Amino acid sequence: MLTSEQIGLYHEQGFLLVPGLLEAHEAAQLRTEAHEIMKRLALNHDVEATWSSASAADVDGPTALQHCHDAQYHSAAFSRLLTDPRLLGAASDLMGTSDIQLHHNKLFVKPPGNGSPFPLHQDWPFFPHANDSTTAVIVHLDEASELKGCVRAVSGSHHDGRLEHSGTSDFFLSDDSAREAEATTVSAKAGDALFFSCLTIHGSGPNLSDEARTTWLLQMRAADDYPTVDRHRSPGQGMMLLGTNTGRTPPPSSLPTTA
Ligand SMILES: O=C(O)CCC(=O)C(=O)O
């Protein structure tokens, strides 16, 4: 699915933007679904997901971030996306396995003008796994420029291994100021997919534009990896997205609740 150059770049950088993984019209349809889900949810739930540690120096007043976890329980369009062969073909090339499980997925809408930033972090503390195989893909459902608060990532940071994080529900890099200057912005178009490892330092800026930024984020793991802490359960976790189950995942109830 991917070229050897793309796979090599992923291993070098710890992230890879795959342009045009979805057609523009597919991204546009999913964007409409995402915004309709968010409107329905907002009638009944709090959809706010700004990190307690987020601070947006450039925004006057509070920032906002809408989220919806487990999007496949809200629209079948996202069930289909979960097993999209283009997405999983690329994931398989990058993860080096053809047996891939769902960890969780979520929609994010960063509203115009005051969309919340994400502080720099690695993903592993949110769901520690024995082999750190967990890999994310952000599918962009509309354009993500620097002004709209696109992702920023530190190239090569996955080679540093597990770094110390602060926080209890959201985990952010303890020593983020040293890494801020190293982060590069990864702007994307609708339909582009950004893959990154759970060890890659990343975050994103505030949305200062006049349009929402809309993304769907899928977290996957290799089927022969397993959680070491009972943290971040979600419905459908462990579902085979690609290949077959090698049967090692311990039940969450057998795991400690802290690392
Ligand atoms: O989509 C973004 O802006 C960043 C999301 C992110 O860093 C995360 O969910 O771990």
The ligand as a Tripos MOL2 file, in Angstrom:
@<TRIPOS>MOLECULE
LIG
   10     9     1     0     0
SMALL
NO_CHARGES

@<TRIPOS>ATOM
      1 O1         -6.0270   16.1760   17.0640 O.co2     1 LIG1
      2 C1         -5.2600   16.8490   17.7490 C.2       1 LIG1
      3 O2         -5.2210   18.0710   17.6550 O.co2     1 LIG1
      4 C2         -4.3440   16.1680   18.7130 C.3       1 LIG1
      5 C3         -4.9640   14.9390   19.3000 C.3       1 LIG1
      6 C4         -4.0610   14.2670   20.2510 C.2       1 LIG1
      7 O3         -2.9440   14.6510   20.4470 O.2       1 LIG1
      8 C5         -4.4880   13.0750   20.9720 C.2       1 LIG1
      9 O4         -5.6810   12.7510   21.0120 O.co2     1 LIG1
     10 O5         -3.5960   12.4040   21.5630 O.co2     1 LIG1
@<TRIPOS>BOND
     1     1     2 2
     2     2     3 1
     3     2     4 1
     4     4     5 1
     5     5     6 1
     6     6     7 2
     7     6     8 1
     8     8     9 2
     9     8    10 1
@<TRIPOS>SUBSTRUCTURE
     1 LIG1         1 GROUP 0 **** ****
